[in-house]
Amino acid sequence: MNWLAHIFLSEQNIDFQIGNYLADPLKGRVWDQASLNLKNGMHIHKIIDSYTDAHREFKRSKTRLGEKGLLKPIIIDLTYDYLLTKNWDRYSLIPIDEFLQIFYKQANQQLNVLPQKASFSLKRLIEHDVLNKYQNLDHLRIAFERVDKRLSPRLFARDQAISYFDRIHEHIDDIEKDFLLFFPQLCQKVRENVNQNKIGHWRI
């Protein structure tokens, strides 16, 4: 799952949400003064990633893109964030615009207390409204293009994210069926590892 899902699959605590996001750019490394909530958010990020990578429906979605491809996990991660956006009201009691507005406001207030690298990553997320870039398939195509801009020349020569877009477009209905089976199970997995009194924004 990509960042929108990670932040949604968090306790209603800004440090927890930030930790669930920062586990990616910081590669799971936490600083000594980090709060317990932030550390717990990073821990949940790892649980989400491990569960997702091993899940039958996630694997099925990858196979819909062909037999080979180095970037298939990233492509499905991004596509699942698009599908989460599309189906947001199935899972959240808070409308997505309100949810993101609250998160961005609270996250912005934490920038000054974070280490430089963490603050830089979070600030870019806020300023570029990254979590709100999956409203339609055209947005998803642009997200693939952004991935390609970050690839090393060596990896770009072997695979490009944009090359998957036509297959995503062709199979999006089946991938959505995969997602709708998968995501409630992921929510249950997360529910088992968080304080259930602090996920009041979940509908399921």
N, C-alpha and C positions, 0 to 999 in steps of 0.2 A: 504494500500500500504506500501511497505517496503522502505528502505532508498534510493535506486537508484531512484525510482519514486519521492520521496520527493525532492531530489536534482535537478532532471530534472524539476519538477513543481515549479520552483523558478524563480524569476527575476535574470537577469544576474548580480549578485552582490554577492561577496563571503560571506559577512556577512549575507545576506538573505539566501543563501544556507546553511550556517553553522547553522543558527537558525532553519531552516526547518528540519535539521538533529537532532540537539541537543534537540529538544522538546521531543524526546523519552527518551534518557538516563537521562535527567535532569527533566523529568516528567513535562515539561512545565514551570518550575520555571526559571525566568530570574533574573540576578543580576542588581544592580542599575546602573552600568556604561555601560551596554550593549547598543550598537548603536540602532538607530531606525530601521535600516534595519534588524538587527538580531531579534529584537522584532517582526517585521512584518513577518519574516520567521517563527517564532514560531507560530504566529497567523494563517498563511496559513496552517501549519501542522495540526492544530486542525480542520480547515475547511475540509481538505482532509480526515482526519480520520472519521469525522462525516458523510460526504457525502458518503464515501466508505461503511461504516458499514450499512447504511440505503439503499444502492442501490440494486435494484432488481437483477441485474446480479451477483453482489458479493454474495448475498444470494443464488442465484441459484448455483453458483460454490460450495458453502459450502454444499449444499444438495447433490451434486454429491459424496460427501465423506461419506455419510451415515447419519443416523438420529442423532446419538450421537457423542460426541467428544469435549473435552474442548479446544483442540488446533486447531480446524478447522480454526478459523480466522487467526491465525499465519501462518498456512500451505498455505492458499490461498494468504495471503500477499506475502510470499516468492515466490510462484508459479507465481504470477502476475509480480514480478520483473524479473523472468526468461522469461516470455512472453514479457515483455517490452524490454529486451535485444534482444530476438529473432526478434522482430518487430521494433527495434529501428529506422531504416531508414524511417519508415512510419511517425514518429512523430518528428524526430530531423533533423535539417539541418547540424548538426555537427556529424561526425562519433563518435561512442561511445568511441573508444580508445583515440581520441583527446579530447573529452569532459571530460573524467576522468583524463587525464593527466593535463589538465588546472585546473580542480578542485583540484586535489591533490597538485599541485604546489602552488596554491593560498592559500589553506587551511593550508598548512605547514607553510607559512609565517605568519599566524595569531596565531599560537600556543602560542607564548610568551605573547600575550596580553589577553589571555583568563584565567579565573579562573582555578584552578588546576583540578577540576573534569571535567570541559568542555574540557580542553586541553588534559587530559588523554583519554577521550572517542574519541575525534577527532584524536588523534595521533594513537590510535589502528586501527581506520578505515583506515587511510592512510597506515600504516605499513603493515597491513594484506591485503591490496587491496580488502577490503570487497565488494566494489561496483562492482567488476569485477568477482564475483563468481557464475554467473548464465549463463554461456555460453552454457551449455547443461544439460540434465537430470541427468547425473552423478554428476555434480556440485550441482544440486538441492538436490540430495540425501545426499551429504556431508553437505549441509546447514541444512538439517533436523537433521542430527547427531550432529551438533554443538548446535542446540537448545536443544537437549536432555541432553547434558553435562551441560547446565546452569539451568536445572530444579531442583527444590527442590526435595528431596527424596519423600516427600508426594505427589507432583504432578506427579512425574515420575511413582509412583506406580499406578496412575489412568489413565495415558495417556502418549504416547510417539510419538514424531513427526515422527520417522522413520516408525511407523506402518501405516502411510498414504501413503507411497511412492508408493506401488503397485496400490492403487486406483488412485493416481495422474497419474501414468503411463497409467493406463487403460482408464482414462477419459480425457486425456490431450487435445485431439482434441476438445471436447465439452467445456472444460474450456477455451481453447483459443478463441472459438467463443464468450463465455461470455465476456472475456477480450476485444476483439476487438469491441464489442458493448459498453462496459462500459468506456473504457479509453478516447475516444474522448469526452464523456459527462463529465467526470471528468476534462479534460482539459478546457472545456468551463466554468465549475464552478469556476475553479481557475482563468481563464482569467477575470471573472467578479470582482475579488477581488485583482488584482494586477495592476501595471502600465503596460499597454499593449505595451508601447514603450520599455520595458525592457525584453521582452520575444522573442527576435529576433532569438533565437536558435530553436524555435518551427516551425515545418513544417505545423502544422494544425492550 
